[in-house]
């Protein structure tokens, strides 16, 4: 749900999914099958797991990016279009979407779609995963899944992101600073760093004599 929560309309949504090549096809198939089980509907319905896109304009943007991805060579593994039947026909509902065979240079992997679309990118080594992770102008949130504690620390240190979650995604706490690197902004919310935003620092320089 790192990308499907709030229909992907979260600043730190996990829109790029890097998967080791040896398990790529099986893993993407599993994510695709999971996406089809998500109940899309009215956000006021307690059974709903994913609500609508915020506006027609944004819905068109999401649809457009899926088209761009396919044009660049990506393949729609699940979803890929709006829900236009039944009670959802008049709303801005888009199916949870998985794009596979994505290269990290594609626009769908470099630009912010801000919708329920995840781009699955294969990698062959931890070093390549780090390179792909950092090959973006954004750096707000990232995640690492591994059973190897040492590898988790190595990856978390190397990824240029304001927050790196390990074996989870999107967990927040007001005592933990939250903010981004690069084009994802500057400064931090929450934690003691947030208090600094309300303080003025004065420097006094004196020379003896």
GUFI-114716 format. One record per residue: residue in three letters; z, x, y of N, C-alpha, C in turn. Coordinates in steps of 0.02 Angstrom, whole numbers, plus 50000, padded with zeros to 5 digits. Layout:
residues N
res | npz | npx | npy | capz | capx | capy | cpz | cpx | cpy
ALA | Z | X | Y | Z | X | Y | Z | X | Y
...
end
This chain:
residues 209
res | npz | npx | npy | capz | capx | capy | cpz | cpx | cpy
UNK | 50000 | 50041 | 49939 | 50000 | 50000 | 50000 | 50000 | 50043 | 50064
UNK | 49995 | 50109 | 50055 | 49992 | 50153 | 50113 | 49933 | 50137 | 50159
UNK | 49881 | 50106 | 50133 | 49824 | 50086 | 50174 | 49819 | 50010 | 50179
UNK | 49842 | 49973 | 50130 | 49832 | 49901 | 50130 | 49888 | 49863 | 50165
UNK | 49945 | 49895 | 50177 | 49999 | 49863 | 50214 | 49975 | 49847 | 50285
UNK | 49989 | 49786 | 50308 | 49967 | 49763 | 50375 | 49891 | 49769 | 50383
UNK | 49856 | 49762 | 50326 | 49782 | 49767 | 50326 | 49757 | 49832 | 50356
UNK | 49795 | 49886 | 50346 | 49774 | 49951 | 50370 | 49782 | 49961 | 50444
UNK | 49811 | 49913 | 50478 | 49818 | 49916 | 50551 | 49885 | 49947 | 50571
UNK | 49895 | 50008 | 50547 | 49955 | 50046 | 50561 | 49933 | 50116 | 50582
UNK | 49964 | 50143 | 50633 | 49942 | 50208 | 50659 | 49944 | 50264 | 50607
UNK | 49991 | 50260 | 50561 | 49999 | 50312 | 50510 | 49972 | 50291 | 50442
UNK | 49929 | 50241 | 50440 | 49901 | 50217 | 50376 | 49867 | 50274 | 50339
UNK | 49875 | 50274 | 50273 | 49847 | 50327 | 50232 | 49774 | 50312 | 50214
UNK | 49729 | 50325 | 50259 | 49660 | 50304 | 50251 | 49618 | 50353 | 50210
UNK | 49642 | 50415 | 50202 | 49605 | 50464 | 50162 | 49646 | 50479 | 50099
UNK | 49616 | 50470 | 50042 | 49650 | 50481 | 49978 | 49618 | 50541 | 49944
UNK | 49653 | 50596 | 49941 | 49628 | 50657 | 49909 | 49653 | 50658 | 49836
UNK | 49606 | 50663 | 49789 | 49622 | 50660 | 49718 | 49592 | 50721 | 49683
UNK | 49633 | 50752 | 49641 | 49609 | 50809 | 49601 | 49550 | 50787 | 49559
UNK | 49498 | 50828 | 49559 | 49435 | 50807 | 49528 | 49441 | 50790 | 49454
UNK | 49486 | 50824 | 49418 | 49493 | 50812 | 49346 | 49515 | 50741 | 49330
UNK | 49548 | 50707 | 49377 | 49571 | 50638 | 49364 | 49539 | 50589 | 49414
UNK | 49490 | 50613 | 49452 | 49463 | 50574 | 49507 | 49438 | 50506 | 49485
UNK | 49393 | 50503 | 49437 | 49362 | 50439 | 49417 | 49414 | 50390 | 49392
UNK | 49459 | 50413 | 49349 | 49510 | 50369 | 49321 | 49557 | 50344 | 49375
UNK | 49576 | 50389 | 49419 | 49624 | 50371 | 49471 | 49594 | 50321 | 49520
UNK | 49533 | 50334 | 49541 | 49500 | 50288 | 49588 | 49489 | 50220 | 49556
UNK | 49473 | 50220 | 49491 | 49466 | 50156 | 49456 | 49532 | 50118 | 49456
UNK | 49588 | 50154 | 49446 | 49653 | 50122 | 49447 | 49670 | 50093 | 49515
UNK | 49656 | 50131 | 49568 | 49669 | 50106 | 49636 | 49625 | 50045 | 49650
UNK | 49563 | 50048 | 49627 | 49517 | 49992 | 49638 | 49541 | 49929 | 49603
UNK | 49564 | 49937 | 49542 | 49590 | 49879 | 49506 | 49652 | 49851 | 49540
UNK | 49695 | 49895 | 49563 | 49755 | 49872 | 49599 | 49735 | 49833 | 49661
UNK | 49685 | 49856 | 49697 | 49665 | 49824 | 49760 | 49644 | 49752 | 49749
UNK | 49615 | 49738 | 49690 | 49592 | 49670 | 49677 | 49650 | 49622 | 49661
UNK | 49709 | 49649 | 49649 | 49767 | 49606 | 49635 | 49805 | 49587 | 49697
UNK | 49789 | 49617 | 49754 | 49825 | 49604 | 49816 | 49808 | 49534 | 49841
UNK | 49858 | 49495 | 49854 | 49847 | 49426 | 49878 | 49837 | 49427 | 49953
UNK | 49777 | 49411 | 49974 | 49760 | 49409 | 50045 | 49765 | 49338 | 50070
UNK | 49797 | 49329 | 50128 | 49803 | 49261 | 50153 | 49841 | 49257 | 50219
UNK | 49861 | 49197 | 50236 | 49899 | 49183 | 50297 | 49964 | 49223 | 50297
UNK | 49975 | 49258 | 50351 | 50035 | 49299 | 50356 | 50100 | 49259 | 50356
UNK | 50096 | 49194 | 50368 | 50155 | 49152 | 50367 | 50173 | 49129 | 50297
UNK | 50128 | 49141 | 50250 | 50140 | 49122 | 50180 | 50180 | 49178 | 50146
UNK | 50237 | 49162 | 50118 | 50280 | 49213 | 50088 | 50247 | 49245 | 50027
UNK | 50196 | 49215 | 49998 | 50161 | 49244 | 49941 | 50107 | 49294 | 49962
UNK | 50091 | 49295 | 50026 | 50039 | 49340 | 50051 | 50062 | 49412 | 50049
UNK | 50018 | 49456 | 50026 | 50032 | 49528 | 50025 | 49993 | 49565 | 50079
UNK | 49939 | 49537 | 50101 | 49899 | 49567 | 50155 | 49869 | 49513 | 50198
UNK | 49881 | 49517 | 50262 | 49857 | 49466 | 50309 | 49789 | 49483 | 50338
UNK | 49772 | 49453 | 50394 | 49705 | 49460 | 50424 | 49699 | 49522 | 50469
UNK | 49636 | 49537 | 50486 | 49621 | 49584 | 50539 | 49637 | 49549 | 50605
UNK | 49654 | 49587 | 50656 | 49682 | 49558 | 50717 | 49631 | 49517 | 50757
UNK | 49567 | 49533 | 50753 | 49517 | 49498 | 50794 | 49448 | 49502 | 50763
UNK | 49403 | 49460 | 50787 | 49333 | 49463 | 50765 | 49303 | 49531 | 50781
UNK | 49318 | 49557 | 50839 | 49291 | 49622 | 50859 | 49312 | 49677 | 50810
UNK | 49376 | 49677 | 50791 | 49399 | 49728 | 50745 | 49372 | 49717 | 50675
UNK | 49365 | 49654 | 50655 | 49335 | 49639 | 50590 | 49263 | 49666 | 50587
UNK | 49226 | 49657 | 50640 | 49157 | 49683 | 50643 | 49157 | 49759 | 50639
UNK | 49207 | 49790 | 50670 | 49212 | 49863 | 50669 | 49224 | 49887 | 50597
UNK | 49269 | 49854 | 50561 | 49284 | 49873 | 50492 | 49221 | 49864 | 50449
UNK | 49188 | 49806 | 50456 | 49126 | 49794 | 50419 | 49075 | 49849 | 50434
UNK | 49070 | 49867 | 50497 | 49022 | 49918 | 50518 | 49035 | 49985 | 50486
UNK | 49099 | 50003 | 50482 | 49116 | 50068 | 50453 | 49101 | 50070 | 50378
UNK | 49112 | 50015 | 50343 | 49094 | 50013 | 50272 | 49019 | 50024 | 50265
UNK | 48980 | 49993 | 50308 | 48908 | 50003 | 50307 | 48889 | 50075 | 50322
UNK | 48924 | 50105 | 50370 | 48911 | 50176 | 50387 | 48927 | 50220 | 50327
UNK | 48982 | 50206 | 50293 | 49001 | 50246 | 50235 | 48949 | 50243 | 50180
UNK | 48926 | 50183 | 50165 | 48874 | 50175 | 50114 | 48811 | 50211 | 50135
UNK | 48794 | 50208 | 50199 | 48736 | 50242 | 50224 | 48741 | 50318 | 50217
UNK | 48802 | 50343 | 50220 | 48814 | 50415 | 50213 | 48818 | 50438 | 50141
UNK | 48819 | 50391 | 50094 | 48820 | 50409 | 50024 | 48881 | 50388 | 49985
UNK | 48929 | 50357 | 50019 | 48988 | 50332 | 49984 | 48970 | 50270 | 49943
UNK | 49011 | 50255 | 49893 | 48999 | 50198 | 49850 | 49060 | 50151 | 49855
UNK | 49047 | 50087 | 49862 | 49101 | 50038 | 49864 | 49127 | 50027 | 49793
UNK | 49189 | 50047 | 49781 | 49219 | 50039 | 49715 | 49257 | 49973 | 49710
UNK | 49278 | 49946 | 49766 | 49312 | 49881 | 49768 | 49308 | 49854 | 49838
UNK | 49305 | 49787 | 49844 | 49303 | 49755 | 49909 | 49237 | 49766 | 49945
UNK | 49243 | 49784 | 50008 | 49184 | 49801 | 50048 | 49158 | 49746 | 50091
UNK | 49188 | 49687 | 50090 | 49163 | 49632 | 50130 | 49220 | 49584 | 50150
UNK | 49205 | 49540 | 50197 | 49256 | 49493 | 50220 | 49263 | 49436 | 50170
UNK | 49320 | 49403 | 50173 | 49332 | 49343 | 50132 | 49309 | 49283 | 50172
UNK | 49261 | 49247 | 50146 | 49230 | 49194 | 50185 | 49228 | 49127 | 50148
UNK | 49271 | 49121 | 50097 | 49270 | 49058 | 50061 | 49338 | 49023 | 50065
UNK | 49338 | 48959 | 50054 | 49400 | 48921 | 50051 | 49439 | 48921 | 50116
UNK | 49505 | 48923 | 50109 | 49549 | 48919 | 50167 | 49544 | 48980 | 50213
UNK | 49514 | 49034 | 50189 | 49510 | 49095 | 50229 | 49444 | 49101 | 50266
UNK | 49400 | 49052 | 50257 | 49332 | 49057 | 50285 | 49331 | 49065 | 50360
UNK | 49378 | 49035 | 50395 | 49378 | 49037 | 50468 | 49422 | 49092 | 50497
UNK | 49450 | 49134 | 50454 | 49494 | 49187 | 50477 | 49460 | 49255 | 50476
UNK | 49497 | 49305 | 50498 | 49470 | 49373 | 50501 | 49497 | 49414 | 50442
UNK | 49481 | 49391 | 50383 | 49508 | 49422 | 50322 | 49456 | 49468 | 50290
UNK | 49479 | 49528 | 50271 | 49435 | 49577 | 50240 | 49466 | 49600 | 50174
UNK | 49424 | 49605 | 50124 | 49450 | 49624 | 50058 | 49477 | 49696 | 50059
UNK | 49532 | 49709 | 50024 | 49554 | 49778 | 50015 | 49497 | 49819 | 49985
UNK | 49481 | 49873 | 50018 | 49419 | 49909 | 50002 | 49432 | 49982 | 49983
UNK | 49397 | 50004 | 49931 | 49401 | 50074 | 49909 | 49330 | 50102 | 49910
UNK | 49321 | 50157 | 49947 | 49258 | 50192 | 49948 | 49265 | 50257 | 49908
UNK | 49221 | 50268 | 49860 | 49225 | 50329 | 49819 | 49165 | 50374 | 49833
UNK | 49170 | 50435 | 49806 | 49120 | 50487 | 49817 | 49112 | 50502 | 49891
UNK | 49168 | 50505 | 49925 | 49168 | 50519 | 49997 | 49176 | 50594 | 50008
UNK | 49137 | 50621 | 50053 | 49144 | 50690 | 50075 | 49185 | 50690 | 50140
UNK | 49227 | 50740 | 50147 | 49273 | 50738 | 50205 | 49238 | 50743 | 50272
UNK | 49174 | 50763 | 50272 | 49137 | 50767 | 50335 | 49108 | 50700 | 50356
UNK | 49108 | 50650 | 50311 | 49080 | 50585 | 50328 | 49120 | 50552 | 50384
UNK | 49087 | 50510 | 50423 | 49121 | 50476 | 50479 | 49179 | 50434 | 50454
UNK | 49171 | 50402 | 50395 | 49225 | 50359 | 50371 | 49287 | 50399 | 50353
UNK | 49280 | 50465 | 50345 | 49337 | 50508 | 50331 | 49362 | 50545 | 50392
UNK | 49324 | 50542 | 50446 | 49342 | 50579 | 50507 | 49363 | 50534 | 50565
UNK | 49342 | 50471 | 50563 | 49357 | 50425 | 50617 | 49405 | 50371 | 50594
UNK | 49442 | 50343 | 50640 | 49493 | 50294 | 50623 | 49462 | 50224 | 50617
UNK | 49462 | 50197 | 50556 | 49434 | 50131 | 50543 | 49483 | 50077 | 50564
UNK | 49547 | 50088 | 50552 | 49600 | 50041 | 50568 | 49590 | 49974 | 50533
UNK | 49580 | 49979 | 50468 | 49572 | 49920 | 50426 | 49590 | 49938 | 50354
UNK | 49586 | 49890 | 50308 | 49607 | 49902 | 50239 | 49554 | 49938 | 50198
UNK | 49536 | 49998 | 50220 | 49483 | 50037 | 50188 | 49508 | 50107 | 50174
UNK | 49509 | 50126 | 50110 | 49531 | 50193 | 50092 | 49471 | 50233 | 50067
UNK | 49466 | 50295 | 50089 | 49411 | 50338 | 50069 | 49437 | 50390 | 50019
UNK | 49409 | 50390 | 49959 | 49433 | 50434 | 49905 | 49391 | 50497 | 49904
UNK | 49425 | 50554 | 49914 | 49392 | 50619 | 49920 | 49416 | 50665 | 49864
UNK | 49372 | 50695 | 49824 | 49395 | 50739 | 49771 | 49409 | 50810 | 49796
UNK | 49454 | 50844 | 49761 | 49467 | 50915 | 49776 | 49478 | 50952 | 49710
UNK | 49470 | 51018 | 49712 | 49475 | 51059 | 49652 | 49537 | 51103 | 49649
UNK | 49568 | 51116 | 49705 | 49626 | 51161 | 49706 | 49673 | 51141 | 49763
UNK | 49736 | 51161 | 49759 | 49782 | 51147 | 49815 | 49757 | 51175 | 49881
UNK | 49727 | 51233 | 49878 | 49701 | 51264 | 49939 | 49646 | 51221 | 49971
UNK | 49603 | 51193 | 49929 | 49551 | 51149 | 49955 | 49581 | 51085 | 49983
UNK | 49632 | 51059 | 49949 | 49664 | 50998 | 49973 | 49695 | 51010 | 50042
UNK | 49725 | 51068 | 50052 | 49754 | 51084 | 50118 | 49699 | 51089 | 50170
UNK | 49645 | 51121 | 50153 | 49589 | 51129 | 50200 | 49561 | 51061 | 50220
UNK | 49551 | 51017 | 50171 | 49525 | 50951 | 50186 | 49575 | 50911 | 50227
UNK | 49639 | 50915 | 50209 | 49691 | 50879 | 50245 | 49691 | 50897 | 50319
UNK | 49681 | 50960 | 50334 | 49685 | 50983 | 50403 | 49619 | 50980 | 50439
UNK | 49565 | 50963 | 50404 | 49499 | 50959 | 50435 | 49489 | 50891 | 50468
UNK | 49531 | 50877 | 50516 | 49528 | 50814 | 50553 | 49560 | 50824 | 50621
UNK | 49541 | 50784 | 50669 | 49572 | 50789 | 50735 | 49638 | 50753 | 50738
UNK | 49655 | 50715 | 50685 | 49717 | 50677 | 50684 | 49771 | 50714 | 50643
UNK | 49833 | 50694 | 50654 | 49887 | 50725 | 50616 | 49953 | 50688 | 50626
UNK | 49954 | 50624 | 50608 | 50015 | 50584 | 50617 | 50056 | 50580 | 50552
UNK | 50023 | 50561 | 50497 | 50060 | 50554 | 50434 | 50018 | 50576 | 50375
UNK | 50051 | 50606 | 50326 | 50018 | 50627 | 50265 | 50066 | 50620 | 50207
UNK | 50039 | 50622 | 50147 | 50081 | 50616 | 50087 | 50059 | 50663 | 50032
UNK | 50107 | 50684 | 49992 | 50094 | 50728 | 49935 | 50127 | 50698 | 49873
UNK | 50088 | 50694 | 49819 | 50116 | 50670 | 49756 | 50112 | 50726 | 49705
UNK | 50170 | 50747 | 49679 | 50172 | 50801 | 49630 | 50240 | 50800 | 49594
UNK | 50240 | 50826 | 49533 | 50302 | 50835 | 49496 | 50332 | 50904 | 49508
UNK | 50294 | 50946 | 49543 | 50313 | 51016 | 49554 | 50346 | 51022 | 49622
UNK | 50412 | 51033 | 49622 | 50449 | 51037 | 49685 | 50426 | 51093 | 49730
UNK | 50411 | 51151 | 49701 | 50388 | 51208 | 49741 | 50322 | 51193 | 49774
UNK | 50277 | 51162 | 49736 | 50211 | 51144 | 49763 | 50219 | 51092 | 49819
UNK | 50266 | 51047 | 49812 | 50278 | 50997 | 49864 | 50296 | 51030 | 49930
UNK | 50340 | 51080 | 49927 | 50361 | 51115 | 49988 | 50304 | 51156 | 50018
UNK | 50263 | 51187 | 49975 | 50206 | 51226 | 49999 | 50157 | 51181 | 50035
UNK | 50141 | 51124 | 50004 | 50093 | 51078 | 50034 | 50119 | 51048 | 50099
UNK | 50183 | 51027 | 50098 | 50212 | 50995 | 50157 | 50213 | 51044 | 50216
UNK | 50226 | 51107 | 50203 | 50226 | 51156 | 50257 | 50156 | 51169 | 50284
UNK | 50106 | 51167 | 50239 | 50038 | 51184 | 50259 | 50001 | 51127 | 50294
UNK | 50018 | 51065 | 50279 | 49983 | 51008 | 50308 | 50004 | 50999 | 50381
UNK | 49955 | 50997 | 50426 | 49968 | 50991 | 50497 | 49975 | 50917 | 50515
UNK | 50035 | 50891 | 50504 | 50048 | 50821 | 50516 | 50120 | 50813 | 50538
UNK | 50132 | 50766 | 50583 | 50199 | 50756 | 50610 | 50249 | 50735 | 50557
UNK | 50226 | 50697 | 50507 | 50268 | 50677 | 50451 | 50229 | 50688 | 50386
UNK | 50263 | 50717 | 50337 | 50234 | 50722 | 50270 | 50283 | 50690 | 50221
UNK | 50261 | 50638 | 50187 | 50302 | 50606 | 50137 | 50286 | 50635 | 50068
UNK | 50336 | 50643 | 50027 | 50326 | 50670 | 49959 | 50345 | 50617 | 49909
UNK | 50297 | 50599 | 49867 | 50305 | 50547 | 49815 | 50326 | 50479 | 49843
UNK | 50307 | 50467 | 49905 | 50317 | 50402 | 49938 | 50271 | 50402 | 49998
UNK | 50268 | 50345 | 50034 | 50227 | 50345 | 50094 | 50252 | 50291 | 50142
UNK | 50260 | 50311 | 50205 | 50276 | 50264 | 50258 | 50350 | 50250 | 50268
UNK | 50393 | 50283 | 50230 | 50465 | 50273 | 50238 | 50488 | 50301 | 50305
UNK | 50522 | 50260 | 50345 | 50545 | 50281 | 50411 | 50620 | 50270 | 50418
UNK | 50650 | 50310 | 50460 | 50722 | 50304 | 50474 | 50733 | 50325 | 50546
UNK | 50774 | 50289 | 50584 | 50782 | 50305 | 50655 | 50813 | 50373 | 50669
UNK | 50843 | 50405 | 50619 | 50871 | 50471 | 50630 | 50819 | 50526 | 50620
UNK | 50759 | 50508 | 50596 | 50707 | 50557 | 50582 | 50654 | 50553 | 50637
UNK | 50638 | 50609 | 50670 | 50587 | 50608 | 50723 | 50519 | 50586 | 50695
UNK | 50482 | 50548 | 50736 | 50416 | 50524 | 50716 | 50366 | 50537 | 50772
UNK | 50312 | 50570 | 50755 | 50260 | 50585 | 50805 | 50206 | 50625 | 50772
UNK | 50155 | 50644 | 50812 | 50096 | 50675 | 50782 | 50078 | 50743 | 50807
UNK | 50030 | 50773 | 50772 | 49998 | 50835 | 50792 | 49928 | 50819 | 50819
UNK | 49899 | 50867 | 50853 | 49830 | 50862 | 50876 | 49818 | 50798 | 50916
UNK | 49764 | 50760 | 50899 | 49747 | 50701 | 50938 | 49792 | 50641 | 50923
UNK | 49841 | 50651 | 50880 | 49888 | 50597 | 50864 | 49947 | 50595 | 50912
UNK | 49941 | 50632 | 50967 | 49991 | 50626 | 51020 | 50040 | 50684 | 51022
UNK | 50087 | 50678 | 51068 | 50138 | 50729 | 51076 | 50205 | 50695 | 51089
UNK | 50258 | 50734 | 51081 | 50325 | 50705 | 51087 | 50345 | 50669 | 51023
UNK | 50407 | 50648 | 51019 | 50434 | 50616 | 50959 | 50476 | 50555 | 50976
UNK | 50468 | 50504 | 50935 | 50513 | 50446 | 50938 | 50567 | 50455 | 50885
UNK | 50626 | 50426 | 50898 | 50682 | 50428 | 50851 | 50711 | 50500 | 50846
UNK | 50769 | 50505 | 50814 | 50803 | 50569 | 50808 | 50828 | 50593 | 50875
UNK | 50859 | 50651 | 50876 | 50885 | 50679 | 50939 | 50829 | 50696 | 50986
UNK | 50769 | 50709 | 50959 | 50711 | 50724 | 51002 | 50693 | 50666 | 51048
UNK | 50707 | 50605 | 51026 | 50692 | 50546 | 51067 | 50736 | 50547 | 51130
UNK | 50798 | 50567 | 51122 | 50845 | 50570 | 51179 | 50819 | 50618 | 51232
UNK | 50786 | 50672 | 51210 | 50761 | 50722 | 51257 | 50712 | 50692 | 51307
UNK | 50678 | 50637 | 51288 | 50630 | 50606 | 51332 | 50664 | 50577 | 51395
UNK | 50729 | 50565 | 51391 | 50766 | 50534 | 51446 | 50807 | 50585 | 51486
UNK | 50799 | 50647 | 51469 | 50838 | 50700 | 51502 | 50793 | 50742 | 51547
UNK | 50823 | 50770 | 51599 | 50788 | 50817 | 51642 | 50819 | 50886 | 51631
UNK | 50776 | 50934 | 51619 | 50799 | 51002 | 51608 | 50791 | 51042 | 51672
UNK | 50845 | 51076 | 51692 | 50842 | 51116 | 51752 | 50850 | 51190 | 51732
UNK | 50808 | 51232 | 51759 | 50813 | 51304 | 51748 | 50838 | 51337 | 51813
UNK | 50890 | 51377 | 51809 | 50917 | 51413 | 51866 | 50909 | 51488 | 51852
UNK | 50873 | 51522 | 51895 | 50859 | 51593 | 51887 | 50893 | 51632 | 51943
UNK | 50937 | 51679 | 51927 | 50974 | 51718 | 51977 | 50961 | 51793 | 51968
UNK | 50959 | 51827 | 52023 | 50954 | 51900 | 52022 | 51015 | 51929 | 52056
UNK | 51049 | 51975 | 52023 | 51109 | 52004 | 52051 | 51091 | 52050 | 52110
UNK | 51139 | 52055 | 52158 | 51131 | 52100 | 52213 | 51096 | 52070 | 52274
end
